[in-house]
Amino acid sequence: MKTIHDIQEEIVSEFEAFDDWMDKYNYLIELSRDLPAIDTRYKVTENLINGCQSKVWLNGEYENGIIRFTADSDAIITKGIVSLLIRVLSDRTPKEIIDADLEFIDRIGLRQNLSPTRSNGLLSMIKQMKLYALAYQARYEKMNE
């Protein structure tokens, strides 16, 4: 299984293939189309991420020691961004998610090329994914006391 670092290196390599940010935005749009649909039962207010200008629903399910994320957004670029985060952080242990240094975001220039509101939304998505990991880790540790 690829590590979080390996997947981030793949993403950096993919984005290096594009010369300008219009091409990178188009790639994010492509990625948004490949994001598996979130089950409609998770498109509820409790799963909306606060801090995002557009609507972003994020769900994390814990099974066999790993967290699997699903998400959707009503904004296509945002959906592409969350698909990258899911690619890196889904199917990981809570500890891996909590400890993850998401350096690919700056290496591909994502944070620098987003509007301030989208950049805040990106940080909110990461925060929510790490909160899921913290919650599942705490629950798992409590069960094993």
C-alpha positions, 0 to 999 in steps of 0.5 A: 500500500502506498504511503501518504508521502507516496501519494503526495509525490504522485500528485505533485508530479501530476501537477508539474505536467501543467505549465499554468494555473488554468490547466491546473484548474481544468485538472481539478475539474477533471478530478471532481468528475472522478470523485465517487458520489457520496451517499445521499443520506450523508448530504445533511447539515451535520456533514456540511463543513463550516468555513467553506463558501460553497457547500461541502459535505464530508463523511468519515466512516471508521472500519477495521482501524481505518477511516474512509472519507466520502464527500461532495460539493456544489462547486466543481473546483472545490469538489476537485480539491476535496477529491485530492484530500480524500486521495491522500487521507482516505483509507488511513488510520486515525494516527496517520491522518492526524500526523499527516503533513500535507506538503503537496498543497504548497508544493503544487501551489494550490494555497497560493492560487486559491481565492482567500475564501477557497483557501479558508475552505481548504483549511476547513476541509483538512481540519474536519478530516483531522477532527474525524481522525481524532474522534475515532482515535479517542473512541477506539482508545476508550473502547480498549481501556 
